[in-house]
Amino acid sequence: MSKQINVALIGNPNTGKTSVFNALTGLHQKVGNYPGITVEKKEGICKLPRGVKAHIIDLPGTYSLNASSLDENVVIELLLNKKGKDFPDIAIVVSDVENLKRNLLLFTQIKDLEIPTILVINMADRMSRRGISLDIPFLEAELKTKIAVVSTRKNEGIDKIKDLIANYREQSTTPCLNASEIDKPYFDRLQKVFPNQLLYKLWLVITQDANFGKTDRNEFEAVADFKIKSKTDLKRLQQKETIKRYQFINNTLKKGQTIDPAKAKDLRSKLDRILTHKVWGYLIFLFILLMIFQAIYDWSSIPMDFIDSSFAALSEWVKNELPSGAFTNLLAEGIIPGLGGVVIFIPQIAFLFLFISILEESGYMSRVVFLMDRIMRRFGLSGKSVVPLISGTACAIPAVMATRNIESWKERLITILVTPFTTCSARLPVYLIIISLVIPDGNFLGLSYQALTLMLLYLLGFATAIIAAYILDRIMKLKSKTFFVVEMPNYKLPLFKNVALTVLEKTKSFVFGAGKIILAISIILWFLASYGPGEHFNEAEAIITEKYAAENLSQDDLDHKIDSYKLEHSYIGIAGHAIEPAIRPLGYDWKIGIAIVSSFAAREVFVGTLATIYSVGNDEEETIKNRMAGEVNPILGGPLFNFASGISLLLFYAFAMQCMSTLAIVKRETNSWKWPTLQLVFMTGLAYITALIAFQVLK
């Protein structure tokens, strides 16, 4: 047996399907999107005995083959398309030992497709605690399948799954029950019209409007002696089918499963009463968030500083050790800082997904989603939107990625579009230096004016995101009527392996996804700042040396003057002067214009760009502040950074699109340039108008 075996991993949400997938594939897995759609595709390789490999596809969680969402439809399309490259040689249906009755509905449907199918009963370590015992030989005989009882927590039963996959040809393809008895004359006619097709596949094509091979609904319409029933009649038949299946499942479990209520320990209901309480639930969630973000800021600062200094040292080493020239400059000032701009996000992304993964694995995140839905739904969002919106205070990139668990495309899209309004940590350097320049010292109720201003900027971001969501919900013509259904899984201790693999996969997805675009634009920005047309740029050294010849400047000071002059006359400097007429009504000059353009690479670049422009010899904040405080407005006179221009600048950064990496990730998540382009235009327009009004009113 030399061929690779295709395995479809299927199951309801919260059955531990991901744990089984991780146990089988380990690090041999990758994540992408299904062709043409944004539903996530997770696949991996499992090594079997005798050198055989199994290609395992972890399909989106689904409760049945009666699809109600895009990701559920993916499951049906894959199982129907026998000629598809991913069509399974064997299907593994993962069930939870505590919810076997509900999980078996999907199992009986897949058995009707006559695909070799095995049943995995997961979380076996809970059986004794919950007073559950199973008669496996009886269940195997009734369900016409082989059963693997596993505990991914204790790593038990995984070898049994591998053995069953390797012997997939021996697995039964006989259905558990005859579902066509719900309307025998109708199904007999259907089989007569298409004698070479599997009956249950035909039924799914009729009811789901899904395609397989060359058979679709149009063929049924074209057959003269067969008429598709009305939608109402089909719905009624689907309900009859579900009832028939549950009758079979109930009869099977009456003999095959025993539950002793006296042994069941119901800690869950006691915790739920507290964690979903209409008052305590929100307070506990708020406290957990404060702890998480405090930890993210505290824990990520050390590795981020290390990464920052390491890339700066590497850049300096390349400059000193390699022969001077354009290639060395590109490497030292373009590529290495560009890579640094990607890598520096890794600690925040890793820590954020670490905490989100722990909350999801423990079962708490479902309670948060339930809690927040009643608030969010009024604004066109889902309860699940709360995770990305809060994540956005660390970084918009993982926050946008976190929208993937929102089923409704409309709610997911709105969440993606409004998430960048929340204040990310990259805006903090800009906020802190501007606030320190323009907001006076003083206190109100024990809080400084500067601290209150910072808090107001955060609140403004959240409020704008919610208002923007409300407006988008009213104007978007996307049809997406959904009912909020969330399952409350049992509480459990997170599995370290699952958490680690989630963090690794999400971080890798960012580095290789958005990273390529960040690096490319960083190189473009370097080129625009390092080259310029005409003699002003090319003769900068001679011009500055002659200009300051009488002042006896040190070589370092002279070099900074030359760098500043070259930057002013570089392509990006020319761009700054070109946009100056547009930004002057906001209270900015060409130097701030350059900083704004440069900071599109990353918000924190704003301060560094101004430091270079103002010929600052080091990166100490005080020095930058003093030089910025001493700048004079060339038009109005007086300080350039005054209360009016400072508030204008703060509001501009509060509303403007965060950075190019956010734009890149929005493009990736929506599979289109349409939405990120609209997002960029709208947010920039809003930022400009708000900043303009603020300056004109306050000046």
N, C-alpha and C positions, 0 to 999 in steps of 0.2 A: 504494500500500500504506500505509494510514493506521493500521491497527490495531496494537496493541502485541503483540509476539511473546513468548510464554511459552517460556522456555528452562530445562530441567532440567540442572543440572551434577551429574554422577554419577561416582563412581570409588571405587577401593579407598582405605583410609587410606594416608597417606604417599606419595601420587602427585603431590603439589603442586597438588591441586585448589583449595585456598585461595589459592595464589599466582595461579592462572588467574582465579579469582573476583575477587581484588583488582585484577588487571591490567585486567579488563574493566569493573569497576564503580567503582574508585577510592573516593572518599568518598560516592558515591551508593548507600549500603547501610544497611540497618537489621537489627536482631536482635530476635527475639521468640520466643515459644513457639508450637508448633502448638496449635490450639484443644483444650482439655481435657487436654493432656499436657505434661510438662515437657521434652520433646525440643526442642532449640534449632532455630529456623527462621531462616536467614540469607538475605536477599534483597537485590537491588540492581538498579539501572537502568544499562543500557549504551546509549550513543548510537551509532546506526548511520548509514551514509550516507543521504542523501535525507530526513533528519529523522525516520527511524524509530527507535523505542525498543524495546529488548529487556528484558523483565522476567525477571531471572535468579534462580533459586532454587538455592542451594548445599545440596544434599541431604546428609544424614549419610553418612559413609563406610561402604561395604558391600562385602564380597568377592563376593557373589553375590545372586541373588534368592531364595535359600533362607534366609529370615530366621531369625536366632537371637537378636535383641534388639529392643527397642522402637524404636530409631532406624532399624534396618534395615527394620522393618515399615512405617515411615513412607514409605520409598522405594517399596515395593511398592504400598501403598494409593494413592499419588499417581499412579503409572504405570498403575494399573488403572482409576481413576475418570475415564472420558473426559468426563463432564459436570462434573467439578470445575473451579473457577475457575482452579486452578493447573496443570491438565493441560497438558503441554508440546506446543507446536507442533514443537519439535525437542529432541532430547536430545544433550548433549555428554558423551561418556565420556572422562575424563582418565586416561591411563596413564603409567607411568614407563618410560622407554626401557630401563632395566636389568631391569625385571620385566614385560616385555611379555606373556610367556606366561601368567602368573597373571592379569594385568589383563584379558586378552581373554576370559576365561570370562564375566565380567559383561557385556562388550560383546555377545557372541553371544546371551546371554539377552535383552537389551534389543532387539536386532534382531528377535527372534522376536515381539515385541509390535507389530511393524510401525509403529513410530514413526520418523519421519525422524531418523536418528542420524549424527553425525560423530564421528570418533575423533581425539582430541588426544594426540599423543605428546610428553610433557613432558620437561624436563631434557636437551634436545638438546645442550647445551654439554658434556655428559659423554661423548658418543659417541666422540670421537677418543681420549679418555683411557682409555676402557674397551675400545677396539678393536671398536666396534660399527658396522656399516653396514647400511642398510635399503634395500630395493628398493621405493620407495613406489608406483610404478605397479602393480607386481605385487600388493602388499598391498591396494591400493584395489580391484583387480579381484576378488581372492579374498574379501575381507571385505565387498564390495558397499557401499562407503562412500567418502566423501571424508576425507582425512587431513590434519591440520594439524600439522606438526612445529614445536614451539615451545621457546623458552628464556625463561622468565619472568625469569630472572636478567639476561639480556642484552636483554630486551624485544623478542624476535624471534618472529614468527609470530602475534602477537596480531591484527594487521590481517587475516590470512588467516581466523582464527576469525570475526571480525566479518563478513567477506564471505560466509562459508558460512552464518552465521545469517541474514543478510539474504536469501539465496537458498534458504531452507529448503524451499521447494516443489519445488526441483530435486533434493533429496537422496533417495537410494533408501530404500524401505521394505521391500525384499526381504530375507528372512532369509538368514543365511550358510549354514545347513544345515537339514536336515529332522530335527528332534529326535524327532518322533513315531515314527520307525522303531524305537525301543527296544521298543515293543509295539504294532505297527500295528493289530491287531484291536481292542484296547482303545481306542485313540485314534480309530479309525473310528467305533466305537459312540458315543463321547463327542461327536463332531462331528455324528452323525446325530440325537442327542437335542437338541442345541442348535445347529441349522444356522446361526443368525444371529450366533453368537458366535465370537470369535477363539480358535482351539484352544489356544494357549499360555496365554492368559488363563484359560481353563477349568482347565487343568492347575495353574496357580498357586493358583486358588481352592480346588481339591481338596487340594493339598499344604500350603498355608500357612494355611488357615482364614482367609483374608483376604476382604474383600468388595469387589465393584465393581458399581456400578449397583444393580439389584434382584436380582442373582444371588448366591447364597451356597450353602453346603453343604446347607442344608435343601432347596433345590430339587432337588439331585441325589438326595437320599434319597427325595423324593416321586415320582420317576420310576420306574415299575414295572419297565421293561426295562433299567434301568441300576443297577449296584451299585458303590458306591465300594470300592476295594480296602482291605485292612487296613493299619494303620499300617506294619507290617513290610514288606508288599509295596510300599507307596508309597515307603518309604525305599530299598528295593532298586532301584526304578525311577529314583529321583532319582540314585542312585549310577551307574546305567547311563547316565543323561543326561549326568552330569558327565564320565564316561569318554569318551563319544562326542564331546562338545565338545572335550575336550583332544586327542583323536585328530585332529580337524579342525585345531585350533590348531597342534599339532606339525607336521603336514604343510605347513601354510601357512608357518610360520616357518623350516622347513628350507630353503625356497627364498627367502623374503623377508627373512631376517635372517642376517647373518654376524657371528660373534664371534671375534676373534683373541685367544686367551688370553695370548699373549706380550705384548700391549700393555696388558692389564689390570693396574692397579696396586692391589694389595690392602693398603692401609693400614688398612682397616676391621678386619680380623681381629686385627692387632697391637694396635690401640687397645682392642678389645673384651677381649682377654686381660688388659689392665691394669684397665680401667674396670669390668668385671664380676667381678673377682677377689674371692674370698670374704674377703680381708683388705684388700688395697689399695683395692678398690672402695668399701668403706665409709669408709675413711680419706679418700680423695679427695673423696667426696660430703660428708663432714663439713666438710672444709676449704672446699669451694665454698660450703656453707651459711653458714659463719662469715663468709666474705668478702661474701656477698650481704647478710646482715642487718646487718653492720657498715656496708656501703655505704648500705643503706636508712635506717638511723638517722642516719648522717652527712649524707647528701645531702638527706634530707627535712626535717631540722631547720631549715635556713635558709628554704626556701619556706614551711614550716608556721609559723615565727615571723613571717614577713612577712605571711602571710594573717591570722594571729591579730591582729597589731598593726594591720593595715589595717582589719579589720572593727571593732576596738575604736575606732580613730580615726574611722571612718565613723559608728559609733554615737554617739560623743561629738559629732561635727559636727552630726548630726541633732538631738541634744538641744539644742545651743546655737543653731542657726540656725532651726529650726522653732518655731512658737508652742507653748508648753507646753500639755499636755492629754493625754487618754487615747490619742488616735491617735499622737501623737509618742512617747509611752512605749511603745506597742505596737511601733512601728517600731524604736525605739532599743534596747529591752530584750527584745523578743520575736522579731520577724521577722529583723532584721539578725544578732543572735547565732545564731538558728536556721539562717540561711543559712551563717554562718561555721562552724557545727558540721558542715554538709555539706561545704563546700568545703575545710575544713582536712584532711579525709581524702585529698583528691585526690593530693598528692605521694606518700604512702605507697602508695596503690593503684597509681598510675602506675609507680612504681619497681619495685614487686613484680611487676606484670605484664610490665614490661620485661624483668626477669631471667628470669621463667618462660617468656616468649615466646622469648627467646634460647636457653634450654636446650632448648625443644621444637623450634625451627627447626633447631638444630644437630644434632638426633638424639640428644642425650645423655639427655633425660628418659626415653626408652624404656628405656635401660639402668638408670636409677635405679628405675623401676617394677619391672623384672625383678629387680633386686637386693633390693628391699624386700618383695616379695611373700611370700617364704619366711617372713619374720618376721610380717608383718601378717595373713596368712591364719589364723594360729592364734587370732587375736582377733576373727574375723568381719569383718575389713577386707580391702581389696584393696591390692596394691602401689601402685596409683594414689592410695590414701588418704594416702600420705606427703606429697604435695604440699600438700593443704589443711592437714594438721596442722602442718606446719612454717610455712606461710604465716600461720597463726593467731598466731604470735608477733609479727607486725607488726600485723595487724588481722584480726578474724574475718570481716569483710564480704567482702573479696576471697577469703579462704580458703574460705568457704562457696560462693562463685561458682565456685571452682576445682574443685568436685566434679563438674562437668558432664561430665568425660571418663571417669567411672566408669560402665561399661555396666550392671552389675547394680544394679537399683533398691534392693534391700535393702542392699547394701554402700554405695551412695551415701547412702541415708537414714541409716544408722548413722554414717557419716563426718560428715554435716551435724549430727547430734544431739550428737556428742561433741567436735567442733572447738572450741566455745566454752570448753572446759576449759583449752585452752592459753593461757598468759599473753600477753595482747596488750599493745602499747606504751601504750595508754590507762590500764592499771592501774599503770604505773610511777610516776606522781606520787603515787598513794595509797601504794604500797609504800614508796617512798623516804622519805616524811615520817613514816609510822608506824614504819618500821624505825629511823630516826634518833632517834625518841622513846623507843622501848621496848627496843631491843637495845643492850646496853652496848658500849663500845669494848673492843678487845682483839683478839688474833690467835690463829689456829690453823694451824700449818704454813705460816706466811707469809701466810695469807689472813685478812682481818678477819672478825669475827663477822657484821657487817652484810652484807658481800659474800656470805658463805656462806649467810646467810638468804635473800637475793635469789635465789641460784642454786637453793636448795632449793625455793623457790616455783615456779620455772620447771619443775624436775624433777617436782614434785608435780602440776602441770598436765598434763604429758605422761602421767605414770603413771595419773592419774585417767581421762584420755581413753581409754587403752588398756583399763583395767579396765572402764569403762562400756561400751565397745564389745563386750567379751567377754560381759558380762551381757546386753546388748541382743540379741546374736547368739543367745543361748540362749533368750530369752523371746519374741522376735518370731516370729509365726506366718506371716510372709511367705515364700512359696515362691520361692526364687531360687537354684537349683543352677547354678553356673557353673564353667566351666573357664578357667583363666587362660591367655589367649593374647595375646601382645604381639609385634608385629612390630618387628624391629630395623632401622630405616631406615638408609640410608647417612649418614655424617657430611657435613655441608655448612655453608658459611658462611651465617649467617642473612641473609635479604633485609631490608634496611632498611625497605622499604615495608610488608612483611608485619608486621614488629615494630611499626612506628608505627601501623598501622591496628588491630592487636590492642589495643595500649595505649589508643588513642583510644576504640575501641568498648567495652572493658570499663569504662573510667572513666566514659564517658557513661552506660552501663547502670546504674552505681551512682548517679550524680548524679540521674538522672531516675526511677530505681526506688525505692531506699531514701530518697532525698533528700526526696521529698514527705511521707513519713511522719515523718521526723526533724523537718522544719520544722513540721508540724502539732502534734506533741507538744511541741516547744519552745515554741510559742505557748500551749498549754494550761498548761504549767509556769510560764510567765511570768505568766499570768493568776492562777493559784493563789498565786503568791508576791507579786503586786502588789495584791491585793484581799483584804479580810477583812470579816467581819460585826461589828456592834456598835461601841460607843464606844471600846473599847480600840484598835481599828485606826484608826477615823475621827478620834479625838482624840489620836492618838499624839504629835503635835508639842507640844500643850499639856501633856500629862501629863509628857513627858520634860523639857520646858523648866522646868516647875515643880519637878520632882524634883531637877534638877541646878542650880537657880538659884544656890545658895550656892557652887558649885564653880568659877565663872568659867571654864567650858570654852570653848575656841576654837570658832568656827562649824563648822569641819570635824569636830571631835570630837563636837559636839552633833548634827550631821547624821548621823554614823555611829551614835550612840546611838539616834536616831529611827528610822533604817533597820533597826537590829537589833530594836528594839521592835516595829516594824510587821511585820517578817518573822516574829517569834514569834507575833503575833496574826493573821497572814494565814491563808488557807485551808490553805496548805502547812504553816504553823506549827502550826495546830490539828491537822492530820493527824499531825505529828511528836509532839505531846502525846498524841494518840489511840493511836499505836502504841507509846508509851513503855512501857506495862505488858508488851508482848510482847517488847521488845528489852532491857528492864532485866536479865533473867536472863543476857544476853550481855555485860553490863557497859557498856551504852550509855545515854546520856540522850537527851532529845528533840532536842537539837541534832545529835547524830550521826544520829538518826533522819531528820531533815530532809535531811542531807547524803546519806544512803543513798538516800532517795526521789528527790532531785534528780539523783543520779549515775546514775540509770537512763537519763537523756538521753544521758550520756556519762560514763564512769568518772572522767575527770580533773576533772569538775565538783565532785567531793567536796571537794577542797582549796579551790576557789574559794568554795563554799557556806559552809564553815566559816570562811573568812576574813571573809565578810560577817557571819555570825552573831556572830563574836567582835569585831565592830566594828574590824577592822584597817584602818588608813588606807592601806596600800599592799600590794602583792602579793609582797613579799620573803619568801622561805621562812623565814628566821630569825625574823622577826616573828611569823609564823603559828605556828611551832614554839614560841616562847616563850609565846604566849597559850594554845596547846593544852597545853603542859607545866604551865601554872599552873592549869588547870581542875581543880576538885575534884568527886569523885563525891558527889552529893547524898545517896545512901543509905548507902554504906559509908565515906564519908570518904576522905581520901588522894587522890592524883592520879587523875583520871578516866582518863588514858592511862597505865596501868601495864603491866607485862609481861603480865598475864593478859588485860586488855581489848585490848591491842595485838595479841597473837597471835590472839585471837578475831576481831578485825577483819580481820587479814591472811587468815585462813582463810575468813572470810565472802566476801571479795572474790575469793579464789582459786577458790571453787566457785560463786558466784552467777552468774546469767546476765549476760553482759557489758554489754549496753546495748540500748536499744530498736531501734537501727538493725540490730543482729544479729538481733533478733526479726523485724524487717521483712523482712530478706533471706532468712531461713529460710522465712517465709511465702511469699515470692515463688518460691523454688526448689522448694518442695514443693506449691505450688498449693493449700494448705489451712491453716486456722488450727489444725487438730487437733495437728499435730506441734510447732509453736512453743509452743502452750499447754502441752502435756505437758512439753516441754523446760523452760519457765519454772517450772512447778510443781515438777518433780523437782529442778532445780538449786538453786532457792530453798530447798526443803525440806532438801536435803543441806547447803547452806551454813549454814542456821539450826542444824541439829542438830550439825554439826561445831563451829561457833562456840560453841554452848551448852556442849558437853562440854568444849571447851578452856578456857573461862572458869571453869566450875565446878571443874575439876580444878586449875587453876593459881592460882586466887585465894587 
